[in-house]
Protein backbone atom coordinates (compact mmCIF):
# COMPACT_ATOMS: atom_id res chain seq x y z
CA UNK A 1 0.00 0.00 0.00
CA UNK A 2 2.91 2.37 0.72
CA UNK A 3 4.17 2.03 -2.87
CA UNK A 4 0.69 2.75 -4.21
CA UNK A 5 0.28 5.85 -2.06
CA UNK A 6 3.76 6.99 -3.08
CA UNK A 7 2.76 6.67 -6.75
CA UNK A 8 -0.32 8.81 -6.12
CA UNK A 9 1.78 11.51 -4.45
CA UNK A 10 2.86 12.47 -7.99
CA UNK A 11 -0.73 13.43 -8.78
CA UNK A 12 -2.13 14.59 -5.43
CA UNK A 13 0.02 17.22 -3.75
CA UNK A 14 -1.81 16.82 -0.43
CA UNK A 15 -0.27 13.37 0.07
CA UNK A 16 2.63 13.85 2.45
CA UNK A 17 4.81 11.61 4.58
CA UNK A 18 3.80 11.24 8.23
CA UNK A 19 6.27 11.94 11.06
CA UNK A 20 7.35 8.28 11.03
CA UNK A 21 8.28 8.64 7.31
CA UNK A 22 5.39 6.49 6.07
CA UNK A 23 2.23 7.47 4.26
CA UNK A 24 -1.04 7.38 6.15
CA UNK A 25 -2.50 4.01 5.16
CA UNK A 26 -6.00 3.47 3.85
CA UNK A 27 -8.65 2.20 6.22
CA UNK A 28 -8.97 -1.42 5.08
CA UNK A 29 -11.25 -2.93 7.74
CA UNK A 30 -14.22 -2.82 5.34
CA UNK A 31 -12.52 -5.46 3.21
CA UNK A 32 -12.62 -7.96 6.07
CA UNK A 33 -15.93 -6.91 7.61
CA UNK A 34 -18.30 -6.15 4.72
CA UNK A 35 -19.57 -8.68 2.18
CA UNK A 36 -19.61 -5.95 -0.47
CA UNK A 37 -15.88 -5.20 -0.23
CA UNK A 38 -13.17 -7.52 -1.53
CA UNK A 39 -9.37 -7.34 -1.33
CA UNK A 40 -7.15 -9.32 -3.70
CA UNK A 41 -3.42 -9.76 -4.01
CA UNK A 42 -2.13 -10.01 -7.56
CA UNK A 43 0.58 -12.66 -7.60
CA UNK A 44 3.15 -13.98 -10.02
CA UNK A 45 4.01 -17.43 -8.80
CA UNK A 46 4.46 -16.86 -5.04
CA UNK A 47 5.41 -13.18 -5.35
CA UNK A 48 2.90 -10.40 -4.66
CA UNK A 49 3.14 -7.90 -7.51
CA UNK A 50 0.03 -5.83 -6.83
CA UNK A 51 -3.42 -5.65 -5.34
CA UNK A 52 -7.02 -4.78 -6.16
CA UNK A 53 -9.77 -3.43 -3.91
CA UNK A 54 -13.30 -4.06 -5.20
CA UNK A 55 -16.76 -2.99 -4.09
CA UNK A 56 -19.63 -5.10 -5.38
CA UNK A 57 -23.37 -4.57 -5.26
CA UNK A 58 -26.45 -5.69 -7.15
CA UNK A 59 -26.28 -2.52 -9.24
CA UNK A 60 -22.56 -2.13 -10.04
CA UNK A 61 -19.10 -3.47 -9.29
CA UNK A 62 -16.36 -0.91 -8.78
CA UNK A 63 -12.61 -1.11 -8.82
CA UNK A 64 -11.77 1.22 -5.96
CA UNK A 65 -7.99 0.74 -6.08
CA UNK A 66 -5.75 -1.23 -8.41
CA UNK A 67 -1.96 -1.41 -8.35
CA UNK A 68 0.83 -3.28 -10.10
CA UNK A 69 4.43 -2.75 -8.94
CA UNK A 70 6.46 -0.64 -11.37
CA UNK A 71 8.75 -3.49 -12.43
CA UNK A 72 5.73 -5.49 -13.63
CA UNK A 73 3.80 -2.72 -15.36
CA UNK A 74 3.49 -2.90 -19.14
CA UNK A 75 3.90 -6.68 -19.16
CA UNK A 76 0.17 -7.60 -19.30
CA UNK A 77 -0.04 -8.68 -15.65
CA UNK A 78 -2.48 -5.86 -14.88
CA UNK A 79 -4.65 -6.68 -17.87
CA UNK A 80 -4.82 -10.38 -16.98
CA UNK A 81 -5.61 -9.62 -13.32
CA UNK A 82 -8.29 -7.05 -14.17
CA UNK A 83 -9.96 -9.39 -16.64
CA UNK A 84 -10.11 -12.14 -14.00
CA UNK A 85 -11.77 -9.70 -11.60
CA UNK A 86 -14.31 -8.65 -14.23
CA UNK A 87 -15.12 -12.30 -14.93
CA UNK A 88 -15.48 -13.10 -11.21
CA UNK A 89 -18.26 -10.54 -10.65
CA UNK A 90 -21.15 -10.61 -13.09
CA UNK A 91 -22.85 -7.34 -13.94
CA UNK A 92 -22.01 -3.71 -14.59
CA UNK A 93 -18.58 -2.34 -13.79
CA UNK A 94 -17.23 1.11 -13.09
CA UNK A 95 -13.54 2.03 -13.20
CA UNK A 96 -12.31 5.58 -12.61
CA UNK A 97 -9.06 7.50 -12.80
CA UNK A 98 -8.17 10.96 -11.58
CA UNK A 99 -7.58 13.52 -14.31
CA UNK A 100 -3.86 13.93 -13.58
CA UNK A 101 -3.07 10.21 -13.78
CA UNK A 102 -2.62 9.88 -17.54
CA UNK A 103 -0.90 6.47 -17.37
CA UNK A 104 -3.90 4.98 -15.52
CA UNK A 105 -6.33 6.59 -17.99
CA UNK A 106 -4.44 5.08 -20.91
CA UNK A 107 -4.21 1.65 -19.28
CA UNK A 108 -7.89 1.39 -18.34
CA UNK A 109 -9.32 2.91 -21.53
CA UNK A 110 -7.19 0.68 -23.79
CA UNK A 111 -7.66 -2.42 -21.66
CA UNK A 112 -11.44 -2.12 -21.26
CA UNK A 113 -11.95 -1.13 -24.89
CA UNK A 114 -9.89 -4.14 -25.96
CA UNK A 115 -11.60 -6.77 -23.80
CA UNK A 116 -15.12 -5.45 -24.50
CA UNK A 117 -14.55 -4.79 -28.21
CA UNK A 118 -15.38 -1.14 -27.51
CA UNK A 119 -18.65 -1.89 -25.72
CA UNK A 120 -18.09 0.60 -22.93
CA UNK A 121 -19.00 4.15 -22.04
CA UNK A 122 -16.66 6.81 -20.74
CA UNK A 123 -17.61 10.06 -19.02
CA UNK A 124 -15.65 12.81 -17.38
CA UNK A 125 -17.08 14.06 -14.08
CA UNK A 126 -15.63 16.01 -11.16
CA UNK A 127 -11.99 15.53 -12.12
CA UNK A 128 -12.29 11.82 -12.99
CA UNK A 129 -12.61 9.73 -16.11
CA UNK A 130 -15.07 6.89 -15.54
CA UNK A 131 -15.51 3.84 -17.77
CA UNK A 132 -18.58 1.64 -17.42
CA UNK A 133 -19.41 -1.65 -19.10
CA UNK A 134 -21.15 -4.97 -18.47
CA UNK A 135 -19.14 -8.13 -17.82
CA UNK A 136 -21.17 -9.99 -20.46
CA UNK A 137 -19.53 -7.73 -23.07
CA UNK A 138 -16.10 -9.29 -22.44
CA UNK A 139 -14.64 -10.81 -25.58
CA UNK A 140 -13.93 -14.50 -25.31
N, C-alpha and C positions, 0 to 999 in steps of 0.2 A: 504494500500500500504506500510505503514511503516513496518508492520510485515513481509511482503513478502521480502522487501529489507533487513531487518534484517536477515531473513533466508538465503538469498544469500550471506551475508557477511561471512558466514562460508566457502564458496567456492571461493569467489572472494576477495582477500586481498585488492584490490584497493577501495572497498566500505568502506567509513569512515563516521562518524558522521560529520555534519556541525557544525558551531559555535553555532547554536541555539539548538544543541543536537537532531536534526532530520536528517534523511537521505534525500539526494536530491531526490525529487520525479520525477517520470517519466513524460514526456510531454504527456498529455492525450488529447489534443485538437483534434487530428485526429479522436478520437472516437466519437466526436460530430459533426465534420465538414465533414468527408469523408464517402461516402456510402460504401466503401470497408472495413471500420473498425467498429468493434462492441464491446461494453463493456457490460458484464453481471455480475450481482451479483448472487452468489449462496446462496440460502436462505434455512433455515430449519424453517418452520412456518414463523414467522415474523422476525427471527434473520438472519442477514447476517453472513455466515460462510466462505465465500470465494468470489473469482471473477475469471472471464476469459476474456481475451482480444484476439479477433479474427480478422484476416485479411482474406477477401474473394475476390476471383477473378474468372474469367471464367476458369482459368487453375487449380488453387489449393486453398484450404482453409488452413489456418495456425493458429495453436494455438500459439500466441506470448507469452502470460503469462497465468499461471493457478495457483491458490492458494486456499488451504483449510486450515483454522486455525488448529493449532496443536491438539487441543482437539477433533477435528472431523476427523482427519486423521485415516485411517485404518478401517473406519466404513462404507465403500462403498458409502459415499456421493460424493466423487470425481468421482468415476466410473459412478454413475448415472448421475451426471451433465455433464461429458464429453460425455457420450453416447447421451444425449439430444442435445448437441451441434452438434455432428456428424450427427444426424438425421435431424437437422434443416437446414443444408447446404449440398445440394446434390453435389457430385463430389469427386475429389481427396483431400486427407488431408495430411498434413505434421505436425509432432510434433517432437520437438527436445529438447535435454537436454545436458547441459554442462557435460564434462567428469567427473568432480569432484563430481557431484551431483548423487551419486549412488542411494539414495532413489527414486529420480524422474525417473531415468532410469528403475529401477525395476517396479515402478508403471505403467509407460506408456507401457513398453514392455509387461508386464503381462496383463494389461487391454486391450490393442489393440489386442494382440494375442487372448485373450479370446473372445472378441466381434466379431472378424472377422474370428474365427476358423482358425487362423494362416495365413489368406490371407493378408499378409503385407510384406513389404520389410524394412530392416534396413541397414543403411550404417553409417560408421564413417567418418567424414570429418571435418577437421580444429577444432579439440577439441570438437566436438559435435556428439552425436548419434542422428540419424534422422530416424523416422519411417514414412513410407508412405503407404497409402491404399485408397481404394475407398469406399465411404459410402454405395454403394450397396452390399458390402461384409459383412455388419453387420448381425450377426445372429439374428434371430427373437425371 
